[in-house]
Amino acid sequence: LAQSLFALFASSLAISLVFAIIPLCHNVVVLAVVMAVAGLAMGCIDTISNMQLVKIYQKDSAIFLQALHFFVGFGALLSPLIADPFLSDTNCILSNSTANASSNLPHIRKSLVPHHPGNLSHYDLPMKGMVVTRVSYAFWIMALINLPVPIAVFFLLYKERMVPCFNSSSHPLLSADELAMETRPTEKDDLSTAVQRPRAAGGHDDLFSCCQSKNFRGASYTYFAVHITGALVLFMTDGIVGEYSGFIYSYAVEEPLSVVHKVAGSLPSLFWGFITLGRLISIPVSYRMKPATMVFINVVGVLITFLLLLIFSYSVVFLFVGTASLGLFLSSTFPSMLAYTEDILQYRGCATTVLVTGAGIGEMVLQLLVGSIIHDQGSYSFLVCGMIFGGLAFTFYAFLLFFHRMYPKPSSDMDDASPDKPAVMDDTGQYQR
């Protein structure tokens, strides 16, 4: 726990520093390095926060994961609104010759659509002159908004007596008696929970224990298959989130829809808005519905939505309806899949790292793939790609269900449940037969 909290503190503080530095980067190489640091910090936060929620709350983690990812979507919806007032409606830099005519320049982004890259040499984009954008303020505001996060994590470290300099002066958030009550297994808890919970409460597990080779000894092939198929489902669904939010504007402004630029610009906001709404709705729903059922509804809904978008590809109205529907179905896929997979693997936290990595790779790779396909085949291929990815997500989920049925169940032999024999379960989370 101490390692995780220190990593969260360092990562969240790095994000504030990066956002403060970005406007000061006047070299593209420096900017690339700074953005890489930001990506590394965000990846650490994403993995550790999901993993710790799973390990702390275990069977109740689905609700907390839905709440966590609601705030992820809320942040993605809020940050463009913060930046918008500081963006220029014309060129960022105006020379004397273009200062008066700049408002009449055609919308450049339409010409940057991959299907019609065109020749942009007739656009006069000056490199020197009066700077008319104040986008730097947006980065500094985001840096300040994020600053309370590392402060709060440091306060938690301080209260839990994990800061070496302040061990004697602070008081834990929970006293020893209260902590014992919180971690004491109830009569309804099964044997596996009773064995694991004292270890999790002690906080002595290594942060990288999942990567140790000894944890894989004697593991059945279904153990690896559950990890791989779960990661592939999120590879596809998170890839759809990335490619849809990245290319829906370009698809809308192209023929045959030819949506007005301002109207098309609202589509990504609509998409993220319904993702956020869906995650908010999923918090109470996850209390009543199993994660496996929620994931099934999600992948089937994504597949049907893309099918209808293809059928009604000439309808602007259905494009908006389909975008909202897709946001709702994709909203709870990640936290539900995390809760479902960890439930299969007895809440060790190891699957979280694999799933988060798979989702991140999918979001990166599928955007690149779809961009190159649109460039060669035209904007209609955008929906075809989404349909294919949705079908693959459903297929991988079917394989996950199959491997879940074959996965070894916990042993019910209570003869091995004595205090001298806590190793009913080995280090990999596999139950001994």
C-alpha positions in Angstrom: 0.0 0.0 0.0 2.8 2.4 0.8 4.5 1.7 -2.5 1.2 2.3 -4.3 0.5 5.6 -2.5 4.0 6.9 -3.1 3.6 6.0 -6.8 0.3 7.8 -6.9 1.8 10.9 -5.2 4.7 11.1 -7.6 2.5 10.5 -10.7 -0.2 13.0 -9.8 2.4 15.6 -8.9 4.2 14.9 -12.2 1.0 15.6 -14.2 0.7 19.1 -12.6 4.3 19.9 -13.4 3.9 18.6 -17.0 0.8 20.8 -17.6 2.6 23.8 -16.2 5.7 23.1 -18.5 3.8 22.3 -21.8 3.2 26.0 -22.7 6.9 26.7 -22.2 8.1 24.0 -24.7 9.3 25.7 -27.8 11.0 22.6 -29.3 9.0 19.6 -30.5 11.5 17.1 -29.1 11.2 18.7 -25.6 7.4 18.6 -26.0 7.5 15.0 -27.0 9.6 14.1 -23.9 7.2 16.0 -21.6 4.1 14.3 -23.1 5.8 10.9 -22.7 6.3 11.7 -19.0 2.6 12.7 -18.8 1.5 9.4 -20.4 3.7 7.4 -18.1 2.3 9.1 -15.0 -1.3 8.7 -16.2 -0.7 5.0 -16.9 0.6 4.5 -13.4 -2.4 6.3 -11.9 -4.8 4.2 -14.0 -3.2 0.9 -13.1 -2.6 1.5 -9.4 -6.0 3.0 -8.6 -7.9 0.2 -10.3 -5.7 -2.5 -8.7 -6.0 -1.1 -5.2 -9.8 -0.8 -5.4 -9.9 -4.4 -6.5 -7.6 -5.6 -3.7 -9.3 -3.5 -0.9 -13.0 -4.1 -1.8 -12.8 -7.4 -3.6 -16.4 -8.7 -4.2 -17.7 -5.1 -3.7 -15.2 -3.6 -6.0 -17.6 -3.4 -9.0 -19.4 -0.4 -7.5 -16.2 1.5 -6.6 -14.7 0.8 -10.1 -17.9 2.2 -11.7 -17.5 5.3 -9.5 -13.8 5.7 -10.4 -14.5 5.5 -14.1 -17.4 7.9 -13.8 -14.8 10.5 -12.7 -12.5 9.5 -15.5 -15.3 10.3 -18.0 -16.3 13.4 -16.1 -12.7 14.7 -16.4 -12.6 13.9 -20.1 -15.8 15.9 -20.6 -14.8 18.8 -18.4 -11.2 19.5 -19.6 -12.2 20.6 -23.2 -14.8 23.0 -21.7 -11.9 24.6 -19.7 -9.7 24.9 -22.7 -12.4 26.2 -25.1 -12.6 29.9 -23.9 -8.9 30.2 -24.6 -8.9 28.9 -28.1 -8.7 31.2 -31.1 -11.4 31.1 -33.7 -8.9 32.1 -36.4 -5.2 31.7 -36.7 -3.0 31.5 -33.6 -0.5 33.9 -35.1 -1.5 36.8 -37.3 0.8 38.8 -39.6 -0.1 42.3 -40.8 -1.3 41.0 -44.1 -3.7 38.4 -42.7 -4.9 40.3 -39.6 -8.0 41.6 -41.5 -8.7 38.6 -43.8 -8.2 35.8 -41.2 -11.8 35.6 -40.3 -12.7 34.6 -43.8 -10.2 31.7 -44.1 -11.9 28.3 -44.9 -12.1 25.8 -42.1 -8.7 24.1 -42.4 -9.7 21.0 -40.5 -12.0 19.9 -43.2 -9.1 19.9 -45.6 -7.1 17.8 -43.2 -9.6 14.9 -43.4 -7.5 12.0 -44.6 -9.8 11.2 -47.5 -9.1 14.6 -49.1 -5.8 15.8 -47.8 -5.5 18.2 -50.8 -2.8 20.8 -51.3 -2.7 23.2 -48.3 -0.1 25.6 -49.9 -2.7 28.1 -50.8 -3.4 28.7 -47.1 -1.2 31.6 -45.7 -0.3 30.5 -42.2 2.2 33.0 -40.8 4.9 31.8 -38.3 5.7 35.3 -37.0 3.4 38.1 -35.9 0.9 38.8 -33.2 -0.1 35.8 -31.0 -3.9 35.8 -30.6 -4.4 32.6 -28.6 -4.2 32.3 -24.8 -4.3 28.5 -24.7 -1.4 28.5 -22.3 -3.8 29.6 -19.6 -5.9 26.4 -20.1 -2.8 24.3 -19.3 -1.9 26.3 -16.2 -5.5 26.1 -15.0 -5.5 22.3 -15.4 -2.2 22.2 -13.5 -3.8 24.1 -10.6 -7.0 22.0 -10.6 -4.9 18.8 -10.4 -2.6 20.1 -7.6 -5.0 19.1 -4.7 -4.7 15.5 -5.8 -1.0 14.9 -4.8 -1.7 17.0 -1.7 -4.5 14.7 -0.7 -2.4 11.6 -1.4 0.4 13.0 0.7 -2.1 13.7 3.5 -3.2 10.1 3.4 0.4 8.9 3.6 0.9 11.2 6.5 -2.2 10.0 8.4 -1.2 6.4 7.8 2.3 7.0 9.2 4.0 6.1 6.0 6.1 9.3 5.7 9.4 8.6 7.4 9.8 12.2 8.8 6.4 12.4 10.4 5.8 8.8 11.8 5.5 9.8 15.4 3.3 12.9 15.1 0.4 11.7 13.0 -2.6 9.6 14.0 -4.0 6.9 11.6 -7.3 7.4 10.0 -8.5 4.2 11.6 -7.4 3.0 15.0 -6.2 -0.6 15.4 -9.5 -1.8 16.8 -11.5 -0.2 14.0 -9.1 -1.6 11.4 -9.5 -5.1 12.9 -13.3 -4.8 12.7 -13.0 -3.6 9.0 -10.8 -6.5 8.0 -12.4 -9.3 10.1 -14.1 -11.9 7.8 -17.8 -12.3 8.3 -19.6 -15.7 8.5 -20.7 -15.2 4.9 -17.1 -14.8 3.6 -15.8 -17.9 1.9 -12.5 -19.5 2.7 -10.5 -17.8 0.0 -11.5 -14.3 1.3 -10.6 -15.3 4.8 -7.2 -16.4 3.7 -6.4 -13.4 1.5 -7.8 -10.5 3.6 -5.1 -10.6 6.4 -2.4 -10.5 3.8 -4.0 -7.5 2.0 -4.6 -5.7 5.3 -0.9 -6.1 6.3 0.2 -4.2 3.2 3.4 -6.3 2.8 2.8 -7.5 -0.7 5.3 -6.4 -3.3 4.0 -4.0 -5.9 5.6 -6.2 -8.6 4.6 -9.5 -7.0 2.4 -10.3 -10.0 5.4 -10.3 -12.3 7.4 -12.9 -10.4 7.9 -16.2 -12.2 7.1 -18.3 -9.1 3.5 -17.1 -9.2 3.0 -18.9 -12.6 4.3 -22.3 -11.5 1.6 -24.9 -11.7 -0.9 -22.5 -13.2 -3.3 -24.1 -15.7 -3.7 -22.8 -19.3 -7.1 -21.3 -18.3 -5.4 -19.0 -15.9 -3.5 -17.4 -18.8 -6.5 -17.6 -21.1 -8.7 -15.6 -18.8 -6.0 -12.8 -18.7 -5.5 -12.8 -22.5 -9.2 -12.9 -23.5 -10.1 -10.2 -20.9 -7.3 -8.0 -22.2 -8.5 -8.6 -25.8 -12.0 -7.5 -25.0 -10.8 -4.2 -23.6 -8.3 -3.9 -26.4 -11.3 -3.7 -28.8 -13.7 -1.7 -26.7 -11.3 0.9 -25.5 -9.9 1.0 -29.0 -13.4 1.8 -30.2 -13.7 4.6 -27.7 -10.4 6.1 -29.0 -11.1 5.8 -32.7 -14.7 6.9 -32.5 -14.0 10.0 -30.5 -11.0 10.8 -32.7 -12.6 10.3 -36.1 -16.4 11.0 -35.7 -15.9 14.7 -36.5 -14.0 13.8 -39.7 -16.6 11.3 -40.7 -19.5 13.7 -40.1 -18.1 16.6 -42.2 -17.4 14.3 -45.2 -19.9 13.2 -47.8 -22.6 11.9 -47.8 -23.5 13.5 -44.4 -21.6 16.9 -44.9 -22.6 18.1 -41.4 -21.9 21.7 -40.6 -18.6 22.1 -38.8 -20.0 23.6 -35.6 -22.6 20.9 -35.4 -20.1 18.1 -36.1 -17.8 19.5 -33.4 -20.5 18.7 -30.8 -20.4 14.9 -31.6 -17.2 14.1 -29.6 -18.7 16.1 -26.6 -22.0 14.2 -27.0 -20.1 10.9 -27.1 -18.1 11.6 -23.9 -21.1 13.1 -22.2 -23.1 9.9 -22.6 -20.1 7.9 -21.5 -20.0 9.9 -18.3 -23.8 9.6 -17.9 -23.6 5.8 -18.5 -20.9 5.4 -15.8 -23.0 7.4 -13.4 -26.0 5.2 -14.1 -23.8 2.1 -13.7 -22.9 2.8 -10.1 -26.4 1.8 -8.7 -26.9 -0.8 -11.5 -23.7 -2.6 -10.6 -25.1 -3.1 -7.1 -27.9 -5.3 -8.5 -26.4 -6.7 -11.7 -23.5 -9.1 -12.1 -20.4 -7.7 -14.0 -20.6 -10.6 -16.5 -24.2 -9.6 -17.4 -23.2 -5.9 -17.8 -20.3 -6.7 -20.1 -22.6 -8.9 -22.2 -25.1 -6.1 -22.6 -22.4 -3.7 -23.4 -20.7 -5.7 -26.2 -24.0 -6.7 -27.8 -25.2 -3.1 -27.6 -22.0 -1.8 -29.3 -22.4 -4.4 -32.1 -26.1 -3.5 -32.7 -25.4 0.2 -32.6 -22.7 0.0 -35.3 -25.0 -2.2 -37.4 -27.8 0.4 -37.3 -25.2 3.2 -38.0 -24.3 1.3 -41.1 -27.9 0.8 -42.2 -28.8 4.5 -41.6 -25.5 5.9 -42.7 -27.3 8.7 -44.6 -29.2 10.0 -41.6 -27.7 12.9 -39.6 -30.3 12.4 -36.9 -29.4 8.8 -36.3 -25.7 9.7 -36.3 -26.4 11.7 -33.1 -28.7 9.0 -31.7 -26.1 6.3 -32.5 -23.3 8.3 -31.0 -25.2 8.7 -27.7 -26.2 5.0 -27.7 -22.6 4.0 -28.3 -21.4 6.2 -25.5 -23.9 4.5 -23.1 -22.9 1.0 -24.0 -19.2 1.6 -23.9 -19.3 3.5 -20.6 -19.3 0.6 -18.1 -17.4 -2.0 -20.2 -13.9 -1.3 -18.6 -14.9 -1.3 -14.9 -17.3 -4.2 -15.4 -14.7 -6.3 -17.2 -12.2 -5.5 -14.5 -14.6 -6.6 -11.7 -15.6 -9.8 -13.6 -12.1 -10.9 -14.4 -10.7 -10.3 -10.9 -13.7 -12.2 -9.5 -12.7 -15.2 -11.6 -9.1 -14.9 -10.5 -9.9 -14.4 -6.8 -9.0 -10.7 -6.5 -5.3 -10.9 -6.7 -4.9 -7.6 -8.6 -2.6 -9.1 -11.2 -5.3 -9.2 -13.9 -5.8 -5.5 -13.5 -2.4 -4.7 -14.8 -2.8 -6.9 -17.9 -6.3 -5.5 -18.6 -5.3 -1.9 -18.2 -2.3 -2.4 -20.5 -4.4 -4.2 -23.1 -6.9 -1.3 -23.1 -4.2 1.3 -23.5 -2.6 -0.5 -26.4 -6.0 -0.9 -28.1 -6.7 2.8 -27.7 -3.3 3.6 -29.3 -3.2 1.0 -32.1 -6.8 1.1 -33.4 -6.7 4.9 -33.9 -3.6 4.5 -36.0 -5.1 1.6 -37.9 -8.5 3.3 -38.6 -6.7 6.6 -39.7 -4.7 4.7 -42.3 -7.8 2.8 -43.5 -9.9 6.0 -43.8 -7.0 7.5 -45.8 -7.1 4.7 -48.3 -10.8 3.6 -48.4 -12.8 6.7 -47.5 -14.9 7.8 -44.6 -17.5 5.0 -44.8 -14.8 2.5 -43.7 -14.9 4.3 -40.3 -18.2 2.6 -39.5 -17.1 -0.7 -41.0 -14.0 -0.8 -38.8 -16.2 -0.1 -35.8 -18.5 -3.0 -36.7 -15.5 -5.4 -37.1 -14.0 -4.3 -33.8 -17.4 -4.7 -32.0 -17.7 -8.2 -33.5 -14.3 -9.1 -32.3 -15.0 -7.8 -28.8 -18.1 -10.0 -28.7 -16.1 -13.1 -29.9 -13.4 -12.6 -27.4 -16.0 -12.2 -24.6 -17.6 -15.5 -25.7 -14.1 -17.1 -25.3 -13.8 -15.6 -21.9 -17.1 -17.1 -20.8 -15.9 -20.5 -22.1 -12.6 -20.3 -20.2 -14.5 -19.1 -17.1 -16.5 -22.4 -17.1 -13.3 -24.4 -17.4 -11.4 -22.5 -14.7 -10.8 -24.5 -11.5 -13.3 -23.8 -8.8 -12.2 -23.1 -5.2 -11.7 -26.2 -3.1 -14.5 -26.9 -0.7 -12.4 -29.3 1.5 -12.6 -27.7 4.9 -10.0 -30.1 6.3 -7.3 -27.9 4.9 -8.8 -24.7 6.4 -6.8 -24.9 9.7 -4.6 -21.9 10.7 -1.5 -24.1 10.0 -2.5 -24.6 6.4 -3.4 -21.2 4.9 -2.0 -22.3 1.5 -5.2 -23.7 0.2 -4.5 -21.3 -2.5 -1.0 -21.0 -4.0 0.8 -17.8 -4.9 -0.8 -17.5 -8.3 -4.4 -17.4 -7.0 -4.9 -21.0 -8.3 -6.6 -23.5 -5.9 -4.8 -26.7 -5.2 -6.7 -29.8 -6.4 
